[in-house]
């Protein structure tokens, strides 16, 4: 039984609409992201999300309707399962409420329309048309207002289906008319390929719907349209003084406003549907237009497939249309939908890249400006991803535990020019309270309390390379910079400043150590000609590094008495020092030359314990150290954290009695050393803020250490600042300013982006090379000709910086596309026969017309990595079919070719030469798409025929090796990915958004039982899964679920699949059933119907042995009364169920 939990919610925007949903006078923006509806409103810095609501279904269409008599708009929503409903904004509850809903039950007998599902609304708001199926249009009439209809009535009449002869409709729209009989236009393709435009009246003189018979009802029939025509733009009639006029017996018919524009690839066509006049405008440069939006009656925005934004302008003389002009404005993201918000503000929603808010200037003039105001991240579509374990750097067990922050998901996202690498990691938010000052070159920040009576921090010390500045805070939060403060040395760089007992405080500068306050001044100076380079202190001692060559311990209780001095020998130097604030008399020093750390007795500077840190990297140096109590003392002793120069953080357990260290673990946080700052917690424990390329908050939770990403990418240094006006805050100094912030401990997903400008189609991670191997496809448009080129390259594991030079595929037989990338340790027959790290790339040739005289259809390429981190070709094996997927089986290469699975023996004779020898083949049902190898069993995901299991039997005694089918799932299923979960279980995804867990029973009673894969769990996700990656997580003894795999979808979602432990299965299933009865979402759609398996050949009534974590975790969001109703008769108490759900939430 499986548990599905969301890690990253869908971010792709396919539908957006502007309407007066919240207020009669102010418009808002409504977005659809898969199964979520979001309401956004304009703010000072761009758009701000006001409300987000999940629905039981994926949104397929939006429409704005205004019920008769209503002051605000209602939103019409349709889902991919043909469920339709209207919602309005309830100002009392501040929620969206359902008004009316209905379901189309005819989809089983219909053929899908050629274009996506469409909903058009008559400009007068009296009629709707819904286009779902070829040759059929659903017509809906608005009812007359009745009492109470505004909130609970049914103002939409029952849909009426009408047949139309235009089967292949590309686009449709209502036209602007001055009569009560609306006109609708269809852009359609004839069976022979010709594209035409036809217009009809929607209703006849009696108000009945038209029969749409071409000979009788068709008013216009326009030929000679662009073969690539894709959109229709209705043109308003214009202002009152520009209304159309008719001249009888005119020598030539003139086109006037109120017609329709046909958007083509090479030309635009304008039709005045009343005068039947047609105007053509040829484009200077061909473009594939994907979206349009109206600016005003004469200006329209067009977005093309390459991310260019164009402005289409109607050239008019009064109401007469003289021509058209199309001007390219600039580059934006590739649009799926555009919404003009007014005042020059345009929202561009994208499926292929980040969404954007742009400002257009001087639209009516000649030089239109384009400025990007806001970028809204989108990781869709996720083409591939790799799971990087940030721990296990030195041979520890690999633990892909996402919630602990150690598992980092790196995705290949976006399409073509919007292609990017995205780092997805569990983290906490940093909420900015305010900016104190725009200051650069900050070297350190320290919090102080101005007096012994003060219980809160009220003074901030900011250190610069040549000076120190002081800021004071009053109880109301007012901030003032002061010129002097209690004798503090402000003309020097401050290394350390802390409060001491008795109302005094300590300041350490390169020239002195001073105890200040209450009229006291006690100082210590280093020997003449020397300076203090590092300092750390607690209430008892201060430990100093002098010139980096000597350690000095001063007793703070004895007026800075010099209690111990130790000069380093063997040419070593001090790299870092630390004095534990909560462990008296203990100091730690990190040494430069030896790369070791020593725990010291501060009274004598004698070594208590020493540890050599260098293992895999013999040159890395400890650069910062912290020893503190992260976990409760009842659970664990202190932990020692060491930031190494190469970006790795080492963690050690510290014995409470002897202070010896053990249990070494490593986590990579960056490519350069992290800087630690200890932050106190309320429970006498401490957190650690690590500033580096990937800032992290290190804290204890549920008996483990968690590394959470923090949204503070430019942070240089931090300190706690628990002031009266801002309790629990921290000071964050960045490269540009100093901010007052607060850490939100609620875990969330953090995404960082590296734009590549090309499709990152495949990605594989190599821990040995500390890099990702990426297979990219680059598209360019040169003088109207599109070119495609593929490459394989390496990017650095932390910052994604490109390493070496990319290897471009030669394209000897035309365009060669990267199909798959895998890293592996492959055997060698030279030297010491030690397996070597290699990347394997499978390719295909795309231009069939250039392959007629050859049998070559693809290649398997083996790459090594040279000393300059550049890929070089070890071997190239030519194939007679495309290579869709590659996996490794005991040093052998398993390749999924078109119609065939092949096992190759790999023989590498030198570092730059190798051969592949075919050992065994298996003919699949159609085309293998994905492979999962476990032991000698290969799970094959077939394009149409689900999953089959093959067993590889090596050749013995002169017999050839062979592949034998041992089991099969006997159902049609368009597989997209397959992965092994555990034992004999496999997870499969299909193109229709379903997930299935398939189990093999080799101990079945009959042969048929042993050769059949049985469905043990199934659910409809509603999004197509592109990739599934298995993870290894060691479960806790009382775990409810055990994480097994991550999966990523075309809509930008990432989910965690877990298996439910047997003891929790019944409870979770019953809890899901109870919650589905009491949790109502928009549209009143049933949960079981939403998550039930659905394909073209089979449909169920409910999910089978699958628990939806998104529904379960909503238990924490409902009020206590609903929680009590859900738990009534369930068994556990409300508190027990709440604790259960919180534990499930902590898994991801």
FILOBA-909296 format. One record per residue (C-alpha): x, y, z; residue in one letter. Coordinates in steps of 0.25 Angstrom, whole numbers, plus 5000, padded with zeros to 4 digits. Layout:
<sites>
XYZa ...
</sites>
This chain:
<sites>
500050005000x 500650134996x 500550285001x 500750404992x 501150534997x 501450664990x 502850724991x 502750834981x 501350884976x 501050904961x 501651034956x 501251024941x 500251124937x 499351084925x 498051174928x 497951314933x 496751414933x 496551554938x 495151584944x 494451664955x 494351544965x 494651614978x 494151754976x 493251824965x 494251934963x 495651854963x 496051744955x 496851624959x 497651514952x 497251364954x 498251264950x 498151114948x 499251024952x 498850874950x 497850854961x 498050984968x 497351114966x 498051244970x 497651384972x 498651494970x 498551644972x 499451764968x 500351804978x 501551914980x 502551814975x 501751734965x 500651624967x 500351574980x 499651444983x 498351464991x 497751324991x 498051184987x 497051074986x 497150924982x 496150854974x 495850714971x 496250714957x 497250784947x 496750914941x 496450904926x 495751034924x 495451174930x 494351274926x 493751404932x 492251414933x 491451524939x 490051474944x 488951564941x 488751664953x 490151634959x 491151734962x 492351644962x 492851534952x 492751384954x 493751294949x 493451174941x 494351054942x 494450924935x 495350804938x 496050704929x 494950604934x 493850684928x 493350744941x 492850884940x 492450984951x 492351134954x 492951194967x 492851334973x 493651404984x 492951404997x 493351535004x 492851485018x 493651365018x 494751415009x 494651285001x 494251234988x 492851164988x 492251074978x 490951134971x 490651024960x 491250904955x 490950794944x 491650674938x 491750644923x 491450494922x 491650474907x 493150464906x 493250314904x 492550324891x 493250444886x 494550474879x 495450584885x 495550714878x 496750754870x 497050874879x 497050884894x 495750894901x 495151034899x 494051114905x 493551244899x 492651344905x 491751434896x 492151584898x 490851614904x 490951504914x 489651434910x 490251304904x 491451204906x 492051104896x 492850984901x 493650914890x 494150774895x 493950674884x 494150674869x 492850714861x 492150754874x 491850884881x 491150904895x 490251024895x 489951084909x 488951204911x 488951294923x 487551284930x 486751414934x 487051454949x 486251394960x 486251424974x 487351364981x 488051324969x 489351404972x 489951304982x 489251174981x 488351174968x 488551114955x 488751234945x 489351144934x 488351064926x 488550914923x 489650904912x 489050864898x 489950784888x 489950824874x 490650764862x 491550844853x 492250804840x 493550864844x 494250744850x 495650794851x 495450934858x 496751004862x 496151124868x 494751194871x 494251324876x 493051404877x 492951534869x 492451674873x 491051694868x 490051804870x 488851704870x 488351604880x 488751494871x 490251464874x 491251424863x 492251314865x 493451284856x 494151154854x 495551144848x 495650994843x 496450904834x 495850824823x 496250674821x 497150714810x 497950814819x 497350944814x 497051044825x 495751124825x 494851214833x 493351204835x 492451294843x 491051264848x 489851324856x 489751254869x 488251264870x 487151284859x 486051394859x 485251314869x 486451304879x 486651154877x 488051104875x 488551094861x 488650964854x 490051004848x 489750954834x 490751004824x 489751034813x 488651094821x 489351164833x 490751194829x 490951344827x 492351354823x 493351254817x 494751304815x 495851224808x 497251264804x 497751264819x 499151234824x 499351084825x 499951104839x 498751194844x 498451164859x 497751274866x 496551364864x 496451504870x 495151574870x 495151724868x 494251824875x 493351914868x 494152034873x 493752164880x 492352224878x 492852324868x 493552224860x 492352134858x 492252064845x 491452124833x 490952064821x 491052134807x 489952074798x 490452044783x 491852074787x 492852034776x 493751954786x 493451894799x 494251944811x 494651864823x 494151924836x 494351904851x 493651794857x 494251674849x 495251564853x 496751554851x 497251414846x 498651394852x 499551324843x 501051284842x 501351364829x 500151464828x 499051524836x 497651524830x 496551624834x 495051594831x 493951694833x 492851584834x 491751684831x 492251744818x 493051614815x 494251704812x 495651634814x 497051694816x 498351614816x 499651664822x 500851584819x 501951574831x 503351614829x 503851494836x 503051364839x 502651334853x 501951224860x 500951294869x 500451224882x 499651334890x 499051464888x 498451574897x 497651704894x 498251834899x 497151924893x 496151924881x 497351944871x 498551884878x 498751734881x 499951664886x 500451534880x 501451434886x 502251334878x 502851204880x 504251264882x 503951354893x 503751484885x 502651584888x 502051654876x 501051764875x 499951754864x 499251894861x 498051914852x 498252034843x 496952104842x 496252234836x 495052254846x 494352114846x 495052074833x 496151974834x 497252004824x 498251904828x 499051844839x 500451854844x 501251754853x 502551804861x 503451714869x 503551774883x 504651684890x 504851554897x 504051504908x 503751364914x 503051264904x 501551294907x 500451194909x 499451304912x 499551464914x 498651554922x 498751704920x 498451764934x 498351914929x 499352034930x 500351964922x 500451844931x 500451704924x 500451564931x 501151454923x 500751314928x 501751204924x 501751054923x 503151044917x 503851144927x 503751254937x 502451334937x 502651484936x 502051624939x 502551724929x 502251874926x 501951924913x 502252074910x 501752164899x 500852054893x 500152164884x 501452214879x 502552174870x 503652124880x 502952034890x 503751994902x 503851864909x 504251844923x 504151714932x 503651754946x 503451624952x 503851474950x 503051364956x 503751234957x 503351114949x 504050984949x 503150914939x 503250834930x 504250744938x 504850664927x 505850584936x 506450604950x 507550544959x 507550524974x 508850574980x 509150524994x 509850645000x 510350555011x 511150425010x 512350495005x 513350405011x 512750265009x 511650275019x 510350205016x 509550285005x 508250345011x 507350415001x 506550475013x 505850605007x 505250655020x 506650665027x 507150755016x 508250655011x 507450604998x 507550714988x 506750694975x 507350754963x 506350764951x 506550784936x 505350884934x 504750974924x 504750964909x 505751014898x 506151154901x 505551144915x 506251024919x 506951024932x 507550944944x 506750954957x 507150914971x 506050874979x 506250854994x 505550855007x 505750985015x 505151095024x 504751235020x 505451365024x 504451475026x 505051615024x 504451715035x 505251825029x 506551885024x 507351955034x 508352015025x 508952005011x 510351975015x 511451885008x 512751825012x 512151775026x 513151675033x 512351645045x 511051675053x 510951655068x 509751675078x 509851735091x 508951775103x 509351925108x 509151895123x 509051775132x 507551815135x 507251805120x 506651665117x 506651685101x 507651725091x 507651875088x 509051895082x 509651855069x 511151855066x 511451855051x 512951825048x 513651875035x 515051855030x 515551995036x 514452035046x 513251995055x 511852055055x 510852045066x 509352045065x 508352055076x 506852015077x 505852065086x 504651985091x 503752035080x 504751985069x 505352125066x 506752115061x 507852215063x 509352215060x 510252265071x 511652325070x 512152265083x 511752155092x 512252115106x 513752135102x 513652045090x 514852055080x 514152105067x 515352135059x 515651985057x 515151855052x 514451785063x 514751635063x 513751605075x 512751675084x 511951595095x 511251635108x 511951585121x 511351575135x 511151695143x 510751795132x 512151785125x 512451745111x 513651695103x 514251755091x 515351695083x 516051775072x 517351735065x 518151825075x 517451795088x 516551715097x 515651805106x 514651785117x 513751915116x 512551965124x 512152025138x 513352115138x 514351995136x 515451985126x 516351855126x 517151835114x 518151725108x 519051755097x 519851655088x 521351675087x 521851785080x 521851775065x 520851665066x 519251665064x 518051575068x 517551505056x 516451425062x 515651425075x 514551345082x 514051355096x 513051315107x 512751365121x 514051295126x 515151305116x 515551375103x 516451295093x 517251375083x 518051345071x 519251445070x 519851465056x 519351325053x 520551265060x 520151255075x 518951225084x 518751315096x 517651285107x 517251395115x 516351385128x 515251475128x 514951455143x 516351495146x 516451635139x 516951575126x 518051495132x 518851425122x 518751275127x 519351205116x 520151225103x 520451125092x 521351145080x 521151055068x 522250975063x 522650905050x 522251035042x 520751015045x 519751125046x 518351155053x 517251145043x 516051155052x 515751155067x 514451145075x 514051145090x 512851075093x 511851175100x 511051065108x 512250975111x 513251045121x 514751035120x 514750965106x 515351025093x 515550965079x 516651005069x 516750975054x 518150965048x 518551005034x 519650915030x 519250785037x 517850805034x 517450755048x 516650805060x 516950795074x 516050815086x 516850895097x 516750915112x 516651075113x 517351075126x 518551015121x 518350995106x 518750855107x 518150765096x 516950675101x 516750615087x 517250635073x 516650585060x 517250585046x 516150635037x 516750605023x 516350475016x 515850485002x 516350625000x 517850635005x 517850785004x 516550835010x 516650925023x 515750945034x 515251095033x 514151105044x 513751025056x 512551015065x 512350925077x 510950935083x 509650865088x 508850835076x 507950725081x 507350705095x 508350665106x 507550545109x 507650495094x 509150535091x 510350605096x 510950735088x 511250725074x 512450785067x 512350845053x 513550875044x 513450965032x 514450915022x 515151005011x 514450915000x 513050945005x 512850815013x 512350825027x 512850705036x 511950665048x 512450595060x 511850545073x 512550595085x 512650505098x 512050575110x 513150535119x 514450515112x 514050615100x 514650515090x 513950525077x 513450405068x 512350375058x 512950465047x 511850505036x 512050595024x 511050685017x 511350775005x 510850915006x 511650984995x 512950994988x 513551094998x 513651095013x 512351125021x 512351225032x 511651185045x 510851265055x 510151205067x 508751245069x 508051215083x 506751145084x 505751155095x 505951015100x 507351035104x 507850975091x 508451045079x 508351055064x 509451085054x 509351185043x 510351145032x 510551255021x 511151205008x 510651184994x 509451104999x 509151165013x 508651065023x 508051065036x 508550945044x 507650905056x 507150775063x 505750715061x 505250575064x 506550535069x 507350565057x 508150685051x 507450755040x 508050845029x 507050935024x 507251025012x 506951175016x 506551285006x 507851375009x 508651344997x 509451474998x 509651465013x 511151495018x 510951485033x 509751475043x 509551495058x 508351475067x 507551595071x 506451565081x 506051715083x 504751765091x 504151815078x 504551695069x 504651575078x 505351445072x 505951525061x 507251515054x 508151615047x 508651585033x 509751655027x 509751635012x 510751685001x 509851814999x 509051835012x 508751805027x 507351745029x 506551705041x 505951575038x 505151455045x 505351305042x 504051235039x 504251095044x 503151035035x 503850955025x 503650985011x 504250964997x 505451044993x 505751054978x 506951114972x 507151134957x 508251134946x 507751174933x 508351094922x 507651154910x 507451004904x 506750884907x 507350804919x 506750674914x 507550574922x 508350584935x 509150484943x 509950514956x 511350464958x 511850464973x 513250434969x 513350554959x 512550644968x 511750684956x 510550664948x 510550604933x 509550674925x 509050644911x 508450774905x 507750804892x 507950944887x 506951014877x 507351134869x 506651214859x 507551274848x 506951354837x 505651284838x 506251144838x 506151064851x 507450984855x 507550874865x 508850834872x 509150734884x 510250734894x 510750664906x 511450744917x 511750754932x 511350854942x 511850864956x 510950804967x 510750924975x 510651054967x 510450984953x 511551054947x 511950984934x 513250904934x 514150884923x 513650894909x 512350824904x 512450714894x 511550744882x 510950624875x 511450624861x 510150604853x 510750524842x 509450474838x 508650594841x 508050644855x 508550554866x 507750564879x 508150524893x 507150424898x 507750374911x 508950394920x 509450304931x 510650294940x 511350164943x 512550094948x 513050014936x 514049904936x 515449914930x 516449814924x 517649894926x 518549944937x 518049894951x 516649864945x 515949964955x 514550004950x 514550144944x 513550254945x 512850274931x 511550344926x 510750274915x 509950344905x 508850284896x 508450364884x 507550364872x 507550424858x 506350514855x 506350534840x 505850414834x 506050464820x 507550464822x 507550324826x 507050254814x 508350194810x 508850154823x 508350064835x 508850154845x 507750214854x 508550244867x 509750224875x 510250184889x 511350284893x 512350254905x 512950374911x 514150394921x 514550524928x 515950574926x 516850654936x 516150784931x 514750734934x 514450724919x 513750604914x 514450524904x 513950404895x 514350264899x 513550184890x 512350204880x 511450094876x 510550104864x 509150054865x 508050014855x 507050074865x 506950194874x 507450174888x 506350214898x 506950174911x 508150114917x 508450044930x 509549954936x 509449814940x 510649754947x 511649834938x 510849814926x 510049914918x 508549894916x 508049974905x 506550004901x 506550014886x 505250034877x 504549894879x 505749824886x 506449814899x 507949784897x 509049744907x 510449784903x 511749734909x 512649854911x 514149844909x 515049964911x 516449934906x 517050074908x 516650204914x 516150244900x 515650124894x 514550014897x 513649924890x 512249874892x 511849734889x 510449684888x 510149574898x 508549554898x 507349624892x 505849624895x 504749674885x 503749754893x 502249774890x 502449914884x 503550014888x 504250004902x 504250144908x 504950124922x 505750014929x 505949974944x 506949874947x 507049804960x 508049684961x 507849604948x 506449654946x 506049764937x 504749834937x 504349884924x 503350004922x 502749984909x 502150104901x 500750034900x 500749904907x 501149944922x 502249864929x 502949734927x 504049664935x 505249604928x 506249514934x 507649514929x 508349384929x 509849384926x 510349284916x 511049164922x 511649034916x 511749094902x 510249144902x 509949284899x 509349374909x 507949404908x 506749494913x 505549424917x 504149484920x 503749444934x 502549524937x 501649634930x 500549724933x 499449684923x 498749824921x 498949934911x 499650054918x 500450164911x 501650154920x 502550284923x 503450224934x 503650104943x 504450084956x 504749974966x 504149994979x 504449874988x 504549724987x 503649694975x 502949824974x 503049924963x 502450064962x 501950104948x 501350234942x 500650254929x 500350364920x 498950384925x 499350424939x 499250294946x 500150224956x 500150074958x 500949984968x 501149854961x 501549724969x 502149594964x 501849464971x 502949364967x 502349264977x 500949264971x 500149144971x 499949134956x 500849174944x 499949284941x 500049344955x 501549334954x 501549404940x 500549514944x 500849654950x 499749684959x 499249824962x 499449844977x 499150004977x 498650104967x 498350244967x 498050354957x 499050474959x 498450564949x 499850604943x 500750524934x 502050474941x 503250494933x 504250424942x 504350344955x 505550324963x 505750224974x 506350274988x 506950205000x 506450245013x 506650165026x 505350165033x 505250185048x 504750075057x 503350135058x 503250195044x 501850205038x 502250215024x 503650175017x 504050275006x 504350194993x 504350294981x 504250434976x 503450464963x 503350584955x 502250634945x 502050714933x 501350824942x 502550844951x 502050764962x 503050674970x 502450564979x 502950464989x 502450324988x 502550245001x 502050105005x 501150095017x 501650005028x 500649895031x 500249935045x 499750075039x 499050035026x 497650015032x 497650145040x 498150225028x 497150165019x 495950195028x 496450335031x 496550365016x 495150315015x 494650395026x 495350525021x 494750505007x 493350505013x 493550635021x 494550715013x 493850785002x 494550854990x 494150944979x 493150884969x 492650784979x 493450674972x 493650544979x 495050514984x 494850364980x 494550404966x 495650504965x 496750404969x 496150284962x 496950214952x 496450254938x 497050214924x 496450194910x 496250054913x 495950044928x 495250134938x 495050104953x 494150164964x 495250204974x 496750194977x 497150054981x 498150044993x 498750174991x 498650285001x 498650434996x 499650505006x 499150645001x 497750605006x 498250545019x 499050665023x 497850755021x 497450705034x 498350805041x 497650915034x 496150895038x 495550945051x 495450855063x 494050825061x 494250765048x 495450685053x 494550635064x 493550585054x 494550525045x 495150445057x 493850405063x 493850245062x 495250245056x 495950195068x 497050285072x 496750425078x 496750555071x 498150585078x 498650445073x 498250475059x 498750615059x 500150555064x 500050445053x 499850545042x 500950645047x 501850525047x 501450495033x 501750635029x 503150635035x 503550525025x 503550625014x 
</sites>
